[in-house]
Amino acid sequence: AHWKTNDLTAQSWEPRFREAANRVFEKDKRELLAILSKNKKKALGAKATVDWSMVGDDWERYLEEAGENWREAFIPMIQGLITDRGKQLSTQFGMAFNVQNLFARDWFNDYMLKFAQPINKTTLDSIATLLAQAQEEGWAIPTMQNHLGDMFEQWMTGELTPEEFIWFSDRLPPYRTEMIARTE
């Protein structure tokens, strides 16, 4: 009964986690596209082609710092889920849990410092694949913008045309917001 209640409570929070992940992915996408535009401007100014390795370095720097975006979005979700379950347990056992558990607080603080690292690592790995292909095939900026947008769209909604999905199926994990919502 406890497991089932835990699972139902966690499932009830999954849509909120997905919405939060969508917001952060959207922000990441906008920031990465802005970096791409900055590099395009540099290339045009130098009358050169885009240096995809420099774009990759800039994207990597951004993603290394982007964990804070995930923490800001997910701390309220995780706290809300824990609070909901605590209230259920209080009602079930007829007692109030009002003493702060220092071990739980330390676990929460440690977890929140590191939880976004695997998310950003997956993003960075996928972007590295995209950049390698861009370099190999000599993509123009609009091609990269389209593929980057499609990549984030797949992660956020899972909705791509059959042709887009075929191209991305070897490059992307499926619908990441659902996976993130379930694991967190």
Protein Blocks (a to p, Z undefined) as FASTA:
>chain_A
ZZmmmmmmmmmmmmmmmmmmmmmmmmmmmmmmmmmmmmmmmmmmnopacdfklmmmmmmm
mmmmmmmmmmmmmmmmmmmmmmmmmmmmmmmnopacfbdcfklmmmmmmmmmmmmmmmmm
mmmmmmmmmmmmmmmnopafklmmmmmmmmmmmmmnopacfklmmmmmmmpcchfklmmm
mmZZ
